[in-house]
């Protein structure tokens, strides 16, 4: 006759928390590294690796906006008097990382966060519109934990669906990252016909770069309006 089980195998109880943030260097495109604290509660099991996925959201309602910031963010949320209806949590990005093996209660890993300077993206408009302070982030985790069970066999468990953490990202960290990749520059994507028209104007006027061409156009508009 089959014998009843007399105990249950230990299972990992993994939790995550962001300790800090810094610009990623020597990458092909702008990125931030979030220093992620990985913690086991209870018994320290032998974790083989964690395949971690993370959705990062911007919790826009959890910070104050100065009048100048409200003006810059009007394109996203409309007039400030309507923000009680239009201000809402917004998706920033999805990312992931493989946490290497550890058998202690605590380890840490850099979670790479790809960033864009494309002003057609809502997240870029939001970051650029902030003068200072912090960006309230909500990180939602998912993935798989591979570990050794009580008998030394390889086992797998899923990260709890309600595992999440919050982090206030300093706006200056984001600005430092963009300055690292685009020093004293902004990145603007325009329709190809618009680009061809500006380029033709630049060539006709003898300008050596697009900054001069755009300044020339703005000066012409200012003189026409004066």
N, C-alpha and C positions, 0 to 999 in steps of 0.2 A: 504494500500500500504506500502511496506517495506521502512523504513526510512534510508537514507544514513548515513554512519558512519561519525561522526564529528571530530574524533581524532584517533590517533594510540597509542597502548599500548607501554610503555617503555620496551625496550629490553636491556639485559646486554651487555656491551662493555668491554670484559675482555682481559687483556694483561698480559704477563708473562716475568719475568726477573730473571736471576740467580744472587744472591747477593754474595755468598761465597760457599766454599766446605770444607768438613771435613770428616775424616774417620768415618764410622758407627761402633759403638762398640756393643759387646754382640750379634752379629748375627752369624748364623750358617756358613756363608761363607763370604769372603771379599766383602765389599760394601762401596761405598761413599754416602754421603748425600749432595745433592746440595740444598742449601737454596734458595727456589724459592719465589720470590715476586709476589703476585697476586694482580692486580690492576684493579679497575673499572674506566673508563673514563666517565665523565658526572655525571649523577645522581647515587647515591649509592642505589642500589636495595637490597632487602633482598634475598641473595643467600642461598639456602638450602644446596646445595653441588655441587661440580664439579667433574665429573668422567673424570680424565685427563689421556691421553696417550701421550707418548713422544718418538720420535725417535731421538737418539743422534748420530751425525756424527762427524768424525774428519776431519777438513779442513786442510789437510796436507800441502797445498801450501801456507798457511798464516804464516809460520814461517821460520826462517833461521836455517840451520843445520851445525854444526861444522864438520870438517873432521872426527873426531872420531865417531860422530853420523852417518855420511854417511856410514862409514865402517860397523857399527852395523846394519844399515837398508838395506844393500845390498841384504839381503835375501828377503826383501819385494819388493823393487823398482828397483833392479838391479844396474848397475854401475851408479855413479852420473852423468856422461855425458849424460845419457839417461833419467834423471829425468824430463826433460821438456815434455817427452812423458808418463812416467810411474807413476809420482807423481800425485795422484788424491784423491779426497774426498773418505773416507771409512766409512762404517757403523761400529759404536761401539756397540750399544745395543738398545733394546727397553725396556721401563719401564713405570710405571704409578703410580698414587697416587689419593686418594680421598681427595679433599679439603673440610674440614668441613664448616658448616654454618658460614656466616659472613654478616653483613649489613653495613659495612664501605667501604671507597674507597680503603682500603689497608689491606691485610693480608699476612701471610707468612706460608710456609709449607716446610718440608723436602721431597725432591724427591729422593727416594732410587735408586742407580745405582749399580746393581750387577756387580762384577768384577771377573775376572778369572786370575789365574797364569799359565794357560795351554799355553805352548809355541807353540802348534799347531794352536793357534788362532792369526790372524793377529794383532788384537788390543793389545794383550799382547806383541808381538814382538815389536810393535811400541813404546809402553810406556817404555819398558825395554831398548830400544835402545837410549833413550834420556838422556843426562847427566844432564841437568837443563833447566831452562826457563819455558815456558808455552805450553800447548797443546790447539790449537784453536778449540773450539767445536761449532757446529751448532745444536741447539735444535729445532725440528719441532713438534708442538703441535696439538693435535686433542682431541675430546671428547665431552661431553655433559654438559651443565650448567642447573641446576634445580633452579628455582627462583619463587618468588611470583609476579604476574603481578599487574597492577594498581587496580584490584578489589580483590586482595588477593588470587586469585586462583593459584594453582600450575601450572607452565608452564615449558617448556623445550626449549632450543635453542642449536644449535651446535657451537662449537668453530670454528672460521673462518679458512678455509683451508690454508690461507697464514700466520697464526700466527706463528712466530718464534723468536728466540733470539740467541745471541752469548755470549760465555763466554770463557775466557782464563784460563784453569785449570792449576795451578802450578804443574809441574812435581813432586816436593817434596811432595805434598799432596798425590799423588798416591804412592810414595815410602813409606811414613809414614804409609799408610794403609796396604801395603804388609808387612812391618816390624812388624806391629801390629799382623798380622795373621800368618806370617811365619818369625819369627825373625832369621836373619842371615841364611836364607834358600832360595833355589829356588825349584820350583816344576817342575819335568820333567816326562812326560809320554812316555814310551817306549813300543815297541812290547813285548808281553808276552814271546816269545822265547828268546829275548834279555835279558829280566829281569832274566829268569831262568839261562841263561848262566853266567851272572854277579854274581848271587846268588851262583851258583855252584863254581865259581872261589873264591868267598869270603870264602866259607866254606873250600875249599881245602887249601887255604893259611892261614887259621886261623885268618882272619880279623874279628874284632868285629862289624864293621858297613860298610855301602856302601861307605862312604867317603874314608875310608882306601882302600877298594877294587879298587875304581876308580883311586885313586892316585897311587896305585901299578901298575895298567895297564898303566897309563900315563908314569910312570917312566920306565917301560919296553920298551915302544915305543920310549921314548927319548934316552934310551941307545942303542936301535937297530939302530936308525938313526944317532947316533954320531960316 
